[in-house]
Amino acid sequence: MIKFRVPPLNPKYTLKRVWLTKEEESYYYYGFSYRRALLLCHLAHTPPTFRIEDWEYYKKVNEKFAETILKNVKMSQPFILTIIIFALLPELIKRKSQEQE
């Protein structure tokens, strides 16, 4: 497990690497996130096309990030900032944290 306390001279938070397989990286980032979801949020000259396999990996990787966060964060008063490529993450964290109670 790789963790980094940052900033180095006055650490205030921890960054943790979440490892993805090459297949997860390909479908998640280069399939759904960058080639589909981000086009919806930015000026696109052509409408994005969606593939079910990209969507399945998108859900799977969001689950992986949610599980990692729940293992490493105290959930009493969480403050988690996400970006569009993690659009499912807030709901997953909420649901999973309620299941753990």
N, C-alpha and C positions, 0 to 999 in steps of 0.2 A: 504494500500500500504506500503510495507516494503522497505526502502532504507537505505543503509549504506554508510557513507562517509569513504573512506580509503586512505591511512593508518590513523589510529586513531589520531596520534599525529600531523600529517601534511597532512590533507585530500587533495587529488589531483583529485580524481574521485569518482563517486557514483556507487554502485552496487544496482540493483533493482531485486527483486524476481519476476519471472513470474510464476504464479500458473497454474498448469496443473491438469486436472482431472486424476483420477486413470487410466481410459481407455486411455487417451492421453499419459500418462506416459508409460503405458504398450506397446502400439503399436509403439509409437515414439522411445523411448529409447531402450526398450528390444526387440522390433520387428525389425524395419528398421535400426536404427542408430547403435546399438551395434552388432546385429547378422547378418546384411547385409552389410551396408556401410563400417564399420570399417574393415571387413574381406577383402574388396577389397584393402584397403590401407596397410594391414599388411600381413605377411606371413601366408597363410591359407593352411591347409592340405586338406581341402575339399572345393569345390566351394560353395558360399552362394546360397541359394534359396530365391526367392523373392515372397512376397505375396501382392496382390493388397491392402488389408486392411491396411497393414503396410505402404505402400506408400501413401495412402490417408491421414493417420494420420500424416505422415512425412510432407506432404505439409501443412496440417492444422496447425500444431504446428509451422512450419517455418513462416507461415502467422501471427500467434499470437505473435511471437517474433518480427517480422517486425513492426507490429502495435504498440507494446509497445515501441520499439526504436523510432519510429517516433513521438510518444507522448512525449518522454522524452529527445530528443536530438535536438539541433539546427543543422539544416541540411545545413548551409551555407558552411561549409568545414568539412564534417564528416570524421572521421577516426574510422572505426569499424573493429575490428579483429574478425574473425570467425574461427571455426574449422569444420572438415568434417561433423559433425552431424548437422551443419547449412549450408550445401552447397547451399541451395536455397536462403538464407537470403540476400546476396548482391544484387542480381537481384530484389528481392521483394522490398527491401528498395529503390532502384533506381526507380523502376516503380511507387511505391506508392508515393514517394516524388514528382515525376513529375506530378502525377495525382492531387496532392494537390495544385500545383501552379496555 
